[in-house]
């Protein structure tokens, strides 16, 4: 899983440089703006595709105390959001 995510991250960074984009999506703000149904679909995608625990990720995205996304989770979720992978 981590090798795939690292490859995805490298590919994503290279593509972003080619396109000249430098903006990052804040995963917490994005998650808060989703409907309840979209949140469940988003978490299900992260869980099935990347093996992330849905309860843990929802807690971290909801900004609960003592819960913060690690860098790998943040980069992966940003890539999923920016490429709208979870909506396909």
N, C-alpha and C positions, 0 to 999 in steps of 0.2 A: 504494500500500500504506500509506504513512504517513498519508495523509489519512483512510483508512478506520480505521486504528488510533486516530487522534486522535478521530475521531467516536465510535468504540466506547468510548474512555476517558471522554469527556465524558458519553455516555449512561450508562455504568456508574456514574460518580460521582453523577449526578443520581438514578439509581434507588436507589443505596445510601443516599443522604441521605433519600429518601422512605421507605425501609424502616427507617431508623434503625440500620443496621449500620455498625459502625466497625472490625470485625476484618479483618485482612489475612491471607491464607494465604501462608505462606513457600513459594515454589516449589521451593526446594532440598529441604526436608523432605518435601514432597509427592512429589517425584520419587523420592527415596530409598525411600519406602514403597510404590512401585508394583512390581508383578511385572515380570519381563523382557518378557513379552508386552505388558503395559500400557504399559511405557516405549516400546516400538517403535510402538505405536498412537498414543501421545501425541505422539511426535516426528514421525510421519508426518502427523498432523493439522496440527501447527505448520508443517511444511514445505509442505504442499499449500495450506493456507488462507492463511498469512501470508508464505510465501516465506523462512522462516527456514531456515538450513542446519542439518540434523539433527546433524551432527558437532559443530558449534560450540555449539549449544544443549545437547547432551548433556554436553559438556565443562564448560560454564558451570554447569549444574544439578548436576553431580557434584562441584562445588567444587574443581576442579583448580587448581593454582597459576597465577597470572597470568590467571585467567579469572573474569570477573564480569559478571553481566547488567547491561546498561545500563537506564536508567529506562523507556524505551519497551518493551523486551523484558519487563521485570519486570511492568509494568502489564498488558500484553497477556496474558502467561501467567497472571497472577492472575485476570483476567477469564475466561479459558478454563477455569481450574480451578473457580472459584466458580460458574460457570454450567454446568459439566459439558458444555461444548460438544463436546469431543473424544470423548465416549462415545456420541454420537448416531449 
